[in-house]
Amino acid sequence: MDTTPAEIMAMNRHQFELSSIHQSEHEFTTGSVLAIVQFPDNPGADCNGCAFKPVYQVRVDYDKLMATGSAKIQAMLAPRRQERIRRRHNLQQLPAGVEYVIDLTPPSEGAERADLVASLWLPKATKLWFLAGQYTADEIIATGHRPFANKPVGAVLVLGHDDRCCCVQYQNEYCDGSRQQKKIPGIFAGPHVPRFRQIDDYCEVRHRVNIVRLLRAINGADLLINSATRMWTLVHIAISLEVTSVIRDSVAQWFLATPNTKFMEIFPEESFKVALALRIPDVLVTSFKVLVNDFAIDHAASVRPHRRPPLTWANRERGDYGDMPMDPVEHAGIAFYERIKRKFDAITSDTALDDLGIPEWKRLRLFCPLITDAQAVGGLATARNLGLVYQKLVNHIQVCFQDHVSLALRRSPESGPLADLIEAQRLHYTPKDQLADMAYLQGKLNNYQRALCPFFWQNLRVECHEFWNKIYGVSSLKSLTQDFNRLISMATTTDLLDTHITALNEHSDSRAPPRFNSQAFIDQVSTKLGQLVTDVLGTDWENDAQGPPMVVSDHIIRKLEESELKFLPIWAGGCDDGSGGVFQDAVPPAEMGPSEPGPAYHTGWTVAAYTDAAGTDAATVTHTASISDLGLDGLAVDDVPRSLDAQGGSASTATPARLAHGSEQFVVSDNEFADAMCHEPAEHQVFGQALMMYVDGDVGDDGDSRTVSSTVDYEVEDEMFSDDTLSAGSAEGDLSDFEML
């Protein structure tokens, strides 16, 4: 194809912007801060054939520089740093109007250089995205409310060349008519990628040119982002210099310009990483949806992978969004999986019709006690027939509904508009010869994974005619309903009707005689299924309200609820305030506050259990002595039940403590107390010896009424926590603590 006017205009703007980069020293002649960027040896030339200079100097307005809020740049203005920079560049005499000098040349070695190179290393997505400006998708992509979805991305957004470019060397190849006539098959690597587009993953010249470009933006010059490569480089330079506010709006406009929004869906990992660093809510939410869906399907696998697979279930190649101590994608993916699993379990259970809350079905189930009473007072033949017809009617409805759910689960978009739409979407990032059939891919999923795809829910709503065909089949619902209504009328007396009419009409609008309305039941099932599907998939309005329209992701559920979105930062509509609390379970109920550093809480006084020989009618409330009161802080034991919520589960403390449980009150006549007296601790353990001495020792004068009190005298407590006691570090010192008791 020939070069379009839009491409010519985009190339002219690209070359003009490069010329402005070279003229920055002459364009900005005011400003009290002189920024210096040194280029490497033999830096090469740009698309215009203009060689890059060894050093670029840009004067920046001090107030505009401080408005960025960069602590890193402010540190460069410190007097001692200024002295070093001036000596290094031999600038003891500053130009007129210049008060500060900053050197933004990237380091040539060290840890900082390694970090910069790693962050600026181009993902494959950014190097291939120029193809989006030449790829024309199938027209079916634009169906519905998706304007320009099948059109190439604007040339001014993606067709810019690299800063150090060798396109002049391949001018003949680039302009060759036969070369241009080839249709771009998709946004992936292959022979259709020109040689001058096969750029380095990291380029020192690209790094430095974008530093100059960023300085111009700080001064107020237009910031042209005409490629994904430039976007990625500018973002990470701004992050390293702590001036992300300078480029935030420009990057957001680049992402949200239709149809460039496809980048967020095809490369969500890279989009998520950029949006999180620059705080762009719409971009973050859209990419988050894709990542959460992909993670949830992996999590629902019968055998969960230890690492993220290189391909998603739909054969999209995964990127890397970085490692985070608290991964919002992982937490939201698990919450999303659990929410859909609950709904799927409900719709596939034997009580699905009850859980859906269908009024006519509830009314039918309420006929059961009336039928039982009718059998008790009616004729034998009529009662028997009524019970059989009722059970047959109920079973027929349940079997037909379960068959409908099973069919909706098994059916995949093999053909038709939806299948063609999804295939056209996947062709953006998958070569046609590698495009696996959607039915084959879905066949590899288990039931829960299929429930995490929209097809099951769409089938429930769209293909209700299958349900009606089944339910009006051989055992016609209509004939069963007529037989049931006839028999229930014959078997129901006035007294029975008066007894059960209130319950039966609770789910009806009028005090009608007892009968089952099959047509009302069918209408109610349709309505409830529609509501359930809408609750899962959402409406177009709901999905669009959560971010820009998604045009190549019809194979995922686009609606996320608060249970998933809460893991996003506050500025993106979530609940993550940076403290990490949103990723933790709620604090258990506690009436007395924390008991120690760490996740342990007092929940109030413990209540002693009933004992056989206690001789009391009620349990006695006792105040128990804590482990710290007994001087056993160093032991991994615990006498305080953390909370009622925690007692039913496993221990979560850092030390291997025993599971906390309620304290008991022991008396001498108790069997449990006798067992404890006879149990001898291990003699090789110091604390075991101490406990043995305590158990075998004199317990007092009160014979039968002796009780092991749980209260410790405050004077003894003061003595135990004296300096002498706390300083004891030997076994003898530990034994003395027990002797005081």
C-alpha positions in Angstrom: 0.0 0.0 0.0 1.1 3.5 -0.6 2.1 5.9 2.1 -1.0 7.7 3.4 -1.2 11.5 4.0 -1.5 10.7 7.8 1.8 8.8 7.7 3.5 11.6 5.7 2.3 14.2 8.2 3.4 12.0 11.2 6.9 11.5 9.7 7.3 15.3 9.0 6.3 16.0 12.6 8.8 13.4 13.8 11.7 14.9 11.9 10.7 18.4 13.0 10.8 17.4 16.6 14.2 15.8 16.2 15.5 19.1 14.7 14.1 20.9 17.8 16.1 18.5 20.0 19.3 19.5 18.2 18.4 23.2 18.6 17.5 23.1 22.3 20.6 25.0 23.4 19.6 27.9 21.2 15.8 27.7 21.8 16.0 28.0 25.6 18.3 30.9 26.4 16.9 31.9 29.8 16.6 29.9 33.0 18.9 29.9 36.0 19.6 26.1 35.9 22.0 24.7 33.2 21.3 21.0 32.6 24.1 19.0 30.9 23.8 15.7 29.1 26.9 14.1 27.6 26.6 11.6 24.8 28.8 8.6 24.2 31.5 8.4 21.5 30.2 7.9 17.9 26.5 8.5 18.9 25.3 8.2 15.3 22.6 10.2 13.6 18.8 10.5 13.4 16.4 10.0 10.6 17.4 13.4 9.1 21.0 12.3 8.9 21.9 14.8 11.5 24.7 13.5 13.9 24.2 13.9 17.6 26.6 16.3 19.4 28.9 15.2 22.2 27.2 17.4 24.8 23.8 19.0 25.0 23.1 21.9 27.3 19.6 23.0 28.1 18.7 25.9 30.3 15.7 25.2 32.6 13.6 27.6 34.5 14.3 27.2 38.3 10.7 27.5 39.4 9.5 25.0 36.8 12.1 22.6 37.9 11.2 22.9 41.5 7.5 22.5 40.7 8.2 18.9 39.7 8.9 18.2 43.4 11.9 16.0 42.5 14.0 15.4 45.6 16.7 13.9 43.4 17.1 17.1 41.4 16.9 19.2 44.6 19.8 17.2 46.0 21.8 18.1 42.9 21.4 21.8 43.8 23.2 21.4 47.2 26.3 23.5 47.4 28.7 20.6 47.7 27.2 18.9 44.7 27.4 22.1 42.8 31.1 22.5 43.5 31.8 19.0 42.2 29.8 19.4 39.0 31.4 22.8 38.2 34.9 21.3 38.7 34.1 18.3 36.5 32.9 20.4 33.7 35.3 23.3 34.2 32.5 25.8 34.8 34.1 28.0 37.5 32.7 30.9 35.6 29.0 30.4 34.9 27.2 31.9 31.9 25.2 35.0 32.5 22.0 34.3 34.3 23.0 30.7 35.3 23.0 30.0 39.1 23.0 26.2 39.1 24.4 23.4 37.0 23.1 19.9 37.0 24.6 16.9 35.2 21.9 14.4 34.1 24.3 12.2 32.1 23.5 8.6 33.0 26.3 6.8 35.0 28.7 4.7 33.0 29.0 2.0 35.7 27.8 0.9 39.1 24.5 -0.3 40.6 22.6 2.8 39.4 23.5 2.1 35.8 22.5 -1.5 36.1 19.1 -0.4 37.5 18.6 2.2 34.8 19.5 -0.3 32.0 17.1 -2.9 33.5 14.2 -0.4 33.7 14.8 1.0 30.2 15.2 -2.4 28.6 12.5 -2.4 26.0 9.8 -5.1 26.3 8.9 -6.9 23.1 5.5 -5.2 23.2 6.9 -1.7 22.7 9.2 -2.7 19.8 6.3 -4.3 17.9 3.6 -1.8 18.6 4.4 0.2 15.5 2.6 -2.6 13.6 -0.6 -1.4 15.2 -0.4 1.6 12.9 -0.4 -0.6 9.8 -2.6 -3.5 10.8 -6.2 -3.4 9.7 -8.5 -5.8 11.6 -11.6 -7.5 10.4 -14.7 -5.2 10.2 -16.5 -7.4 12.7 -14.3 -5.9 15.4 -16.2 -2.6 15.1 -19.6 -4.1 15.8 -21.6 -2.5 18.6 -20.3 0.6 20.4 -16.7 0.2 19.2 -15.8 3.0 16.8 -12.5 2.7 14.9 -11.8 -0.6 16.5 -10.9 -2.2 13.2 -8.8 0.8 12.0 -5.1 1.1 12.3 -3.8 3.2 15.2 -3.0 6.8 14.2 0.4 7.2 12.6 1.3 10.1 14.9 0.9 7.8 17.9 2.9 4.7 16.9 4.9 5.1 13.7 7.7 7.2 15.0 11.2 5.9 14.5 13.9 5.3 17.0 16.0 8.4 17.9 19.2 6.8 16.5 17.7 5.4 13.3 19.2 3.7 10.3 16.1 4.0 8.1 18.1 5.9 5.5 20.3 2.9 4.8 17.1 0.9 4.0 15.3 3.6 2.2 14.9 1.5 -1.0 13.4 -1.4 1.0 11.2 0.9 3.0 9.8 2.6 0.0 9.6 -0.4 -2.3 6.1 -0.7 -3.6 6.1 -4.5 -3.6 7.2 -4.4 0.1 4.4 -2.1 1.0 1.8 -4.1 -0.8 2.1 -6.9 1.7 -0.7 -6.9 4.3 0.5 -6.8 7.9 -0.7 -10.1 9.4 -0.7 -8.9 13.0 1.1 -7.3 15.9 3.8 -9.9 16.4 7.4 -10.6 15.2 8.0 -12.1 11.7 9.4 -11.3 8.3 7.0 -8.4 7.9 9.1 -6.4 10.4 11.5 -4.1 8.5 15.2 -4.3 9.4 15.4 -0.7 10.6 12.6 -1.5 13.0 14.7 -4.2 14.7 16.1 -1.8 17.3 18.3 -2.5 20.3 16.7 -3.3 23.6 18.7 -0.6 25.3 20.4 2.3 23.5 22.6 4.9 25.2 21.7 7.5 22.6 17.9 6.9 23.0 18.4 7.2 26.8 20.1 10.6 26.5 17.9 12.0 23.8 14.8 11.4 25.9 16.5 13.1 28.9 16.8 16.2 26.7 13.2 15.7 25.5 12.1 15.6 29.2 14.0 18.8 30.0 12.2 20.5 27.1 8.9 19.3 28.5 9.8 20.8 31.9 10.3 24.1 30.2 6.8 23.9 28.7 7.6 22.6 25.2 5.3 20.1 23.5 6.1 16.5 24.3 5.6 14.3 21.3 5.1 10.6 22.1 4.9 9.0 18.7 5.9 5.4 19.5 5.5 2.8 22.3 9.3 2.8 22.5 9.5 6.5 23.3 6.6 6.2 25.8 8.4 3.4 27.7 11.7 5.2 27.7 10.3 8.6 28.8 8.3 6.9 31.6 11.3 5.2 33.2 13.5 8.2 32.8 10.8 10.3 34.6 10.6 7.7 37.3 14.4 7.7 37.9 14.5 11.5 38.0 11.2 11.7 40.1 9.4 14.0 37.6 6.5 11.7 36.6 4.1 14.6 36.9 5.7 16.2 33.8 4.7 13.4 31.5 1.6 11.9 33.2 -1.0 13.7 31.0 0.9 13.1 27.8 1.2 9.4 28.5 -2.4 9.1 29.6 -3.5 10.7 26.3 -1.3 8.3 24.4 -2.9 5.3 26.1 -6.5 6.5 25.9 -6.5 7.7 22.2 -8.9 5.4 20.3 -8.0 2.8 19.0 -4.6 2.8 20.8 -6.5 1.5 23.8 -5.9 -1.9 22.4 -2.4 -1.7 23.9 -3.8 -2.1 27.4 -5.7 -5.3 26.4 -3.0 -6.9 24.3 -0.1 -5.9 26.6 -1.7 -5.5 30.0 1.4 -6.3 32.0 3.4 -3.4 30.5 0.3 -1.1 30.8 -0.2 -2.0 34.4 3.4 -1.3 35.3 3.3 2.2 33.6 -0.1 3.1 35.0 0.9 2.1 38.5 4.1 4.2 38.4 2.5 7.3 36.8 -0.9 7.0 38.7 -3.2 6.8 35.7 -6.4 5.3 37.0 -8.2 4.5 33.7 -5.2 2.6 32.3 -4.6 0.8 35.6 -8.2 -0.4 35.9 -8.4 -1.7 32.3 -5.1 -3.6 32.4 -6.0 -4.8 35.9 -9.2 -6.4 34.6 -7.3 -8.5 32.0 -4.6 -9.6 34.5 -7.2 -10.6 37.1 -9.1 -12.7 34.7 -6.0 -14.5 33.4 -4.7 -15.1 37.0 -8.1 -16.4 38.1 -8.3 -19.0 35.4 -4.7 -20.2 36.2 -5.8 -20.3 39.9 -8.8 -22.4 39.1 -6.8 -25.0 37.3 -7.0 -28.6 38.6 -3.2 -28.5 39.1 -2.2 -24.9 39.9 1.1 -23.7 38.2 3.9 -22.6 40.5 4.8 -19.8 38.0 2.8 -17.8 35.6 2.6 -19.8 32.3 4.2 -18.0 29.3 0.8 -18.0 27.5 -2.7 -17.3 28.7 -5.4 -19.9 28.1 -6.4 -17.8 25.0 -2.8 -18.0 23.7 -1.8 -14.4 24.5 1.9 -14.1 25.2 2.4 -12.8 28.8 4.7 -10.0 29.8 6.0 -9.0 33.2 4.4 -6.4 35.5 7.1 -6.8 38.2 7.3 -8.3 41.6 5.5 -6.7 44.5 5.4 -7.8 48.1 1.6 -7.4 48.1 0.4 -8.4 44.6 -3.0 -6.8 43.9 -3.5 -8.9 40.8 -3.0 -12.1 42.8 -5.3 -11.1 45.7 -8.0 -9.8 43.3 -7.7 -12.9 41.1 -8.3 -15.1 44.1 -11.3 -13.0 45.3 -12.7 -13.0 41.7 -12.3 -16.8 41.5 -14.1 -17.3 44.8 -16.9 -15.0 43.9 -17.6 -16.7 40.6 -17.2 -20.1 42.2 -19.9 -19.3 44.7 -22.3 -18.3 42.0 -21.4 -21.3 39.9 -21.9 -23.7 42.8 -25.3 -22.2 43.5 -26.5 -22.5 39.9 -25.3 -26.1 39.5 -26.5 -27.3 42.9 -29.7 -29.4 43.5 -31.2 -26.3 45.2 -30.5 -23.9 42.2 -34.1 -23.0 41.7 -34.6 -22.3 45.4 -31.4 -20.2 45.4 -32.6 -18.2 42.4 -35.7 -17.2 44.4 -38.3 -18.0 41.8 -41.7 -17.3 43.4 -43.7 -19.9 41.5 -41.2 -22.6 42.3 -41.3 -21.7 46.0 -45.1 -22.0 45.8 -44.9 -25.4 44.1 -42.6 -26.6 46.9 -45.2 -25.4 49.4 -47.7 -27.8 48.0 -45.9 -30.7 49.6 -47.5 -30.3 53.1 -50.9 -29.7 51.6 -50.5 -32.9 49.5 -49.5 -34.8 52.7 -52.6 -33.6 54.5 -54.8 -34.4 51.5 -53.4 -38.0 51.4 -54.4 -38.3 55.0 -58.0 -37.3 54.5 -58.7 -38.0 50.8 -59.3 -41.2 48.8 -56.5 -43.6 48.4 -56.4 -43.5 44.6 -56.6 -39.8 44.3 -53.9 -39.2 47.0 -51.6 -41.7 45.4 -51.9 -40.2 42.0 -51.5 -36.7 43.3 -48.2 -37.5 45.0 -46.9 -39.3 41.9 -47.8 -36.4 39.6 -46.4 -33.9 42.0 -43.0 -35.7 42.2 -43.0 -36.2 38.5 -43.6 -32.5 37.9 -40.9 -31.4 40.3 -38.3 -33.9 38.9 -39.1 -32.9 35.3 -38.4 -29.3 36.1 -35.2 -29.9 38.0 -33.8 -32.3 35.4 -34.5 -29.9 32.5 -33.0 -27.0 34.4 -29.8 -29.0 35.2 -29.5 -30.2 31.6 -29.8 -26.6 30.5 -27.0 -25.5 32.8 -24.8 -28.4 31.7 -25.4 -27.6 28.1 -24.5 -24.0 28.6 -21.3 -25.0 30.3 -20.2 -27.4 27.6 -21.1 -25.2 24.6 -18.3 -23.0 23.3 -18.5 -20.3 20.6 -17.6 -22.7 17.7 -19.3 -20.7 15.0 -21.4 -17.6 14.5 -20.8 -13.9 15.1 -19.3 -14.3 18.6 -16.8 -16.9 17.4 -15.8 -14.7 14.4 -15.5 -11.7 16.7 -13.2 -13.5 19.1 -11.1 -14.9 16.3 -10.6 -11.5 14.8 -9.6 -10.1 18.2 -7.0 -12.9 18.8 -5.5 -12.4 15.4 -4.1 -9.1 16.6 -1.5 -10.9 18.6 -1.5 -14.5 17.4 -0.3 -15.7 13.9 -3.1 -17.3 11.9 -1.2 -20.6 11.5 -0.8 -20.7 15.4 -4.4 -19.7 16.2 -5.9 -22.6 18.1 -9.7 -23.1 17.8 -11.6 -21.6 20.7 -13.6 -24.8 21.2 -10.3 -26.7 21.6 -8.9 -24.2 24.1 -12.1 -24.2 26.1 -12.2 -28.0 26.1 -9.0 -28.0 28.1 -10.6 -26.0 30.9 -12.3 -27.5 33.9 -15.8 -26.4 35.0 -14.7 -23.7 37.3 -12.4 -22.3 34.6 -15.2 -22.3 32.1 -17.4 -20.4 34.7 -14.7 -17.7 34.7 -15.3 -17.2 31.0 -18.3 -15.2 29.8 -19.5 -17.9 27.4 -21.2 -20.0 30.1 -23.2 -17.1 31.4 -24.1 -15.8 28.0 -25.4 -19.3 27.1 -27.6 -19.3 30.2 -29.3 -16.1 29.1 -29.2 -16.3 25.3 -30.1 -19.9 24.8 -33.1 -20.2 27.1 -35.0 -21.6 24.1 -33.1 -24.8 24.7 -34.5 -25.0 28.2 -38.0 -24.3 27.0 -37.7 -27.0 24.3 -36.6 -29.5 26.9 -39.2 -28.6 29.4 -42.0 -28.8 26.8 -40.6 -32.1 25.4 -41.9 -35.7 25.7 -43.1 -35.2 29.3 -44.8 -32.0 28.5 -44.7 -29.4 31.3 -48.1 -28.3 30.1 -49.7 -31.7 30.5 -48.0 -32.4 33.8 -49.2 -29.1 35.1 -52.8 -29.8 34.0 -52.8 -33.2 35.6 -51.4 -31.7 38.8 -53.8 -28.8 39.0 -56.8 -31.2 38.3 -55.7 -33.6 41.0 -54.9 -30.9 43.6 -58.3 -29.4 43.1 -60.0 -32.8 43.6 -58.1 -33.6 46.7 -58.3 -30.2 48.4 -61.1 -29.6 50.8 -62.2 -26.3 52.2 -60.6 -27.0 55.5 -57.3 -27.9 53.9 -57.5 -24.8 51.7 -58.1 -22.6 54.7 -55.1 -24.2 56.5 -52.6 -23.7 53.7 -53.9 -20.8 51.6 -51.8 -18.2 53.5 -48.5 -20.0 52.8 -49.4 -20.8 49.2 -50.4 -17.3 48.4 -47.3 -15.8 50.0 -45.7 -16.1 46.6 -48.7 -15.1 44.6 -50.4 -11.7 43.9 -53.9 -12.9 44.7 -55.8 -15.4 46.9 -56.2 -17.8 44.0 -57.1 -21.5 44.5 -54.1 -23.8 44.8 -52.6 -24.4 41.3 -49.2 -24.2 39.6 -48.8 -21.6 36.9 -46.3 -23.0 34.4 -46.1 -19.9 32.2 -45.5 -17.7 35.2 -42.7 -20.1 36.3 -41.0 -19.9 32.9 -41.2 -16.2 32.8 -39.7 -15.9 36.3 -36.9 -18.3 35.4 -36.0 -16.2 32.4 -36.0 -13.0 34.5 -33.9 -14.5 37.3 -31.4 -16.0 34.9 -31.1 -12.7 33.1 -30.5 -10.9 36.4 -27.9 -13.5 37.5 -26.0 -13.1 34.2 -26.2 -9.3 34.3 -24.9 -9.5 37.9 -21.9 -11.5 36.7 -21.1 -9.9 33.3 -22.4 -6.4 34.0 -24.0 -4.1 31.5 -22.1 -2.0 28.8 -22.8 1.0 31.0 -21.3 -0.6 34.1 -18.2 -1.8 32.2 -17.6 1.5 30.5 -17.8 3.3 33.8 -14.9 1.2 35.1 -12.6 2.4 32.3 -12.3 2.9 28.6 -14.2 0.5 26.3 -12.4 -2.8 25.7 -12.5 -3.9 22.1 -10.4 -7.0 21.8 -11.3 -8.9 25.1 -14.7 -10.5 24.6 -13.2 -13.8 26.0 -13.0 -12.3 29.5 -15.5 -11.1 32.2 -15.0 -7.4 32.2 -17.0 -6.6 35.3 -15.1 -6.6 38.6 -16.8 -5.9 41.9 -15.6 -4.1 45.1 -14.2 -7.4 46.4 -11.6 -7.3 43.6 -11.2 -3.6 42.9 -10.4 -2.8 46.6 -6.9 -4.1 46.1 -6.1 -1.1 43.8 -4.6 2.1 45.2 -6.9 4.7 46.6 -6.2 7.1 43.7 -7.5 4.3 41.3 -10.7 3.8 43.2 -9.5 1.0 45.5 -8.8 0.8 49.2 -5.0 0.3 49.3 -3.6 3.3 51.2 -0.1 1.9 51.2 -0.2 0.4 54.7 -0.9 -3.1 53.4 -4.1 -3.5 55.5 -6.3 -4.2 52.6 -4.3 -7.4 51.9 -4.7 -8.7 55.4 -7.7 -10.3 57.2 -9.8 -8.1 59.4 -8.6 -7.7 63.0 -10.5 -10.2 65.2 -12.8 -8.8 67.8 -10.8 -7.7 70.8 -12.0 -6.0 73.9 -8.7 -5.4 75.7 -6.4 -4.4 72.9 -3.2 -6.1 71.8 -1.5 -8.4 74.3 2.0 -8.2 72.8 3.8 -6.9 69.7 2.4 -8.8 66.8 -1.0 -10.1 65.7 -2.2 -11.2 69.1 -5.2 -9.7 71.0 -7.0 -10.1 74.3 -10.7 -10.8 73.8 -11.7 -10.5 77.5 -11.7 -12.7 80.6 -11.8 -16.4 79.9 -14.6 -18.5 81.3 -13.8 -21.8 83.1 -15.5 -24.9 81.8 -17.9 -27.1 83.8 -16.2 -29.9 85.8 -17.7 -33.1 87.1 -16.4 -32.7 90.7 -16.6 -28.9 91.0 -20.0 -29.1 92.8 -21.3 -25.9 91.2 -24.2 -25.3 88.9 -22.5 -22.7 86.8 -19.0 -22.1 85.5 -16.9 -19.7 87.5 -15.3 -16.7 85.9 -11.7 -16.6 86.9 -8.9 -14.1 86.2 -6.0 -16.1 84.7 -2.4 -15.2 85.2 -0.6 -14.5 81.9 2.6 -16.1 80.8 4.5 -12.9 81.3 3.3 -12.8 85.0 4.9 -16.3 85.5 8.2 -15.2 84.1 7.9 -17.6 81.1 8.0 -15.0 78.4 10.8 -16.8 76.5 8.8 -20.0 76.1 6.7 -20.6 72.9 3.5 -21.2 74.9 0.4 -19.2 75.2 -2.3 -19.0 77.8 -4.5 -16.3 76.2 -7.1 -17.2 73.7 -6.7 -14.7 70.9 -10.3 -14.5 69.7 -13.3 -16.6 69.1 -12.6 -16.3 65.4 -9.1 -17.6 65.8 -9.8 -20.5 68.1 -11.4 -22.5 65.4 -8.4 -22.3 63.1 -4.7 -23.0 63.1 -2.2 -20.8 64.9 -0.7 -18.0 63.0 1.9 -16.7 65.4 5.6 -16.5 64.4 6.7 -19.0 67.1 5.5 -22.6 67.0 3.1 -22.0 69.9 0.3 -24.4 70.8 -3.2 -23.5 69.7 -4.8 -21.2 72.3 -7.8 -22.5 74.2 -9.9 -21.4 77.1 -8.4 -21.7 80.6 -9.8 -24.2 83.1 -10.2 -24.2 86.9 -8.9 -27.4 88.5 -9.6 -28.8 92.0 -7.9 -31.7 93.8 -10.8 -34.1 93.2 -10.8 -33.6 89.5 -9.6 -36.4 87.3 -7.9 -34.0 85.1 -6.0 -32.5 88.0 -4.9 -36.0 89.1 -3.6 -36.8 85.6 -1.7 -33.6 85.6 -0.1 -34.4 89.0 1.0 -37.8 87.8 2.5 -36.6 84.6 6.2 -36.1 85.0 7.9 -33.6 82.7 11.1 -34.5 80.8 13.9 -34.4 83.4 16.6 -33.3 80.9 14.7 -30.0 80.4 15.4 -27.2 82.9 11.8 -25.9 82.8 10.6 -29.5 83.0 12.5 -29.9 86.3 11.1 -26.7 87.6 7.5 -27.7 86.8 8.1 -31.1 88.4 9.3 -29.4 91.6 6.2 -27.2 91.5 3.8 -30.0 91.0 5.4 -32.3 93.6 5.7 -29.5 96.2 3.6 -28.5 99.2 0.3 -27.2 97.9 -1.0 -25.8 101.2 -3.1 -26.7 104.2 -6.6 -26.7 102.8 -6.8 -30.4 101.9 -10.0 -31.1 100.0 -10.7 -27.5 99.1 -7.4 -26.7 97.6 -7.6 -24.9 94.3 -4.9 -23.8 92.0 -5.6 -20.1 91.9 -5.2 -18.3 88.7 -4.6 -15.0 90.5 -1.1 -13.7 91.2 -0.5 -11.4 94.1 0.6 -8.0 92.9 3.5 -8.0 95.5 4.8 -11.2 94.1 4.5 -9.8 90.6 6.5 -6.7 91.6 9.2 -8.9 93.1 9.4 -11.1 90.0 9.9 -8.1 87.8 12.6 -6.5 89.9 16.0 -5.9 88.4 17.5 -9.0 90.2 14.8 -11.3 88.8 15.0 -10.0 85.2 18.8 -10.3 85.2 18.8 -14.0 86.0 20.0 -15.9 83.0 21.0 -19.3 84.4 19.0 -22.4 85.2 19.2 -21.6 88.9 17.7 -18.2 88.3 14.9 -19.7 86.3 14.2 -22.2 89.2 14.1 -19.3 91.7 11.2 -17.8 89.7 9.2 -20.9 90.3 10.1 -21.1 94.0 8.5 -17.6 94.5 5.2 -19.1 93.3 
